C-alpha cells in the first residue's frame, strides 16, 4: 500500500520541483544512489522498471526508504500496463509514471488513489490525461519538445502541470529554460546519475549535483511565483 496520498505526492512534486529517476539491478547500489539523492535534498525517487526482476529490487529499495529515509517518496516509472502498475502499487509504490498514455493504468491507479503521470506528446494527449484525472503530465521525451512546447501548452491551458523527462540536466541554464517556460517539476536521470572514470556511480557527485539542482529550482520557483 502507498504511504502517501496522491495529493501529498503532487504537492511534493510541486514544492521540490525535481524527481530523480534511476535503475540498477544491484540493490546495494540502488540504496547508495537513493541515499545520495536524499542527502542532496530530493524527496522523490522514480525507480525505472526496466530489468528482469525489477520488482524485487524495488521491494528492497522501498523497504529501505521507509525505514531509513524519512519523507522519501518512492514511485515507479517505465510502467507499460495495468498489471505492472497494480503489482508495484501492491508493493508500496506511491506514484506510477508511464512512457505513454494508457487508460488502463489510469483506472487501476485511480481506484487506489495513487498519483499517475503518463508520458504525453501532444495537447490532445494531455487533455485526455487530465480528463482521466491526471494531476501532473509527463512530457516525454522532453528534449525533443523543449521549453517552447511547454510555453505553447501553458498559453491556452494555464491549469496544466507538466513534468518534462529526458533532455533535463542539473545546470542553471537548462533548468532556467524549463521553469521559466512554466513546468511544475522535472524528471532527471542520466545527467544526474554521474559515474566516475571506472564506470561506477559517483555518490558524492550525485549528492552534490542534486543539492545544486534543488537550490537552482528553489530560486527559480521563488522568482516565478
RABELDA-V728117 format. One record per residue. N is the residue number from 1. PHI is phi in degrees with one decimal (NA if undefined). Layout:
# RABELDA-V728117
N,PHI
N,PHI
This chain:
# RABELDA-V728117
1,NA
2,-65.4
3,-89.9
4,-128.1
5,-73.1
6,-64.4
7,-69.5
8,-65.8
9,-66.5
10,-64.0
11,-66.0
12,-66.8
13,-61.7
14,-67.5
15,-73.7
16,-82.5
17,80.7
18,-147.5
19,-123.3
20,-65.3
21,-131.7
22,-161.3
23,-144.3
24,-155.9
25,-75.3
26,-89.5
27,-62.3
28,-65.8
29,-63.7
30,-58.5
31,-62.8
32,-70.5
33,-64.9
34,-59.9
35,-65.5
36,-63.3
37,-66.0
38,-62.9
39,-65.6
40,-81.1
41,112.0
42,-70.3
43,-124.9
44,-138.9
45,-145.7
46,-98.0
47,-83.4
48,-85.3
49,-85.2
50,-127.7
51,-126.3
52,-60.9
53,59.9
54,-60.0
55,-64.1
56,-70.5
57,-64.1
58,-59.9
59,-56.3
60,-66.4
61,-68.7
62,-72.5
63,-64.2
64,-63.1
65,-63.0
66,-62.9
67,-87.4
68,-114.9
69,-125.2
70,-57.6
71,87.8
72,-81.0
73,-101.2
74,-96.3
75,-132.9
76,-130.4
77,-116.0
78,60.5
79,-86.6
80,-116.7
81,-155.3
82,-65.0
83,-62.8
84,-64.8
85,-60.5
86,-63.4
87,-60.7
88,-67.0
89,-66.7
90,-63.7
91,-84.1
92,110.2
93,-58.2
94,-92.3
95,-157.9
96,-124.8
97,-117.9
98,-124.8
99,-76.6
100,-136.5
101,-83.6
102,-124.6
103,-69.5
104,-65.4
105,-70.3
106,-56.5
107,-64.1
108,-70.2
109,-70.5
110,-63.8
111,-60.2
112,-97.4
113,57.0
114,-105.3
115,-63.3
116,-130.6
117,-130.4
118,-85.9
119,-74.2
120,-127.7
121,-134.3
122,-152.4
123,-64.7
124,-62.8
125,-64.1
126,-61.8
127,-62.0
128,-65.9
129,-60.1
130,-68.8
131,-62.3
132,-86.3
133,100.8
134,-70.1
135,-86.4
136,-130.1
137,-87.8
138,-87.9
139,-90.5
140,-144.6
141,-79.2
142,-57.8
143,-64.9
144,-73.2
145,-88.8
146,79.5
147,-58.6
148,-62.8
149,-64.2
150,-61.5
151,-58.6
152,-64.8
153,-68.3
154,-68.9
155,-59.3
156,-81.9
157,-126.5
158,-65.5
159,-80.5
160,-74.0
161,-104.1
162,-123.0
163,-124.4
164,-72.4
165,-133.6
166,94.3
167,81.3
168,-113.1
169,-133.7
170,-81.8
171,-112.7
172,-63.8
173,-62.8
174,-65.9
175,-67.3
176,-62.0
177,-59.4
178,-69.4
179,-74.7
180,-67.3
181,-76.7
182,113.0
183,-68.4
184,-85.2
185,-157.3
186,-130.2
187,-100.8
188,-134.0
189,-117.7
190,-61.4
191,-72.9
192,-100.9
193,-85.4
194,-74.1
195,-114.2
196,-84.5
197,-65.1
198,-95.5
199,86.8
200,-98.6
201,-62.1
202,-93.4
203,-62.1
204,-61.0
205,-68.8
206,-61.4
207,-60.6
208,-64.7
209,-66.3
210,-62.3
211,-61.0
212,-64.3
213,-63.6
214,-62.4
215,-67.0
216,-62.5
217,-62.7
218,-58.9
219,-63.6
220,-66.2
221,-65.1
222,-64.3
223,-66.0
224,-92.3
225,-78.8
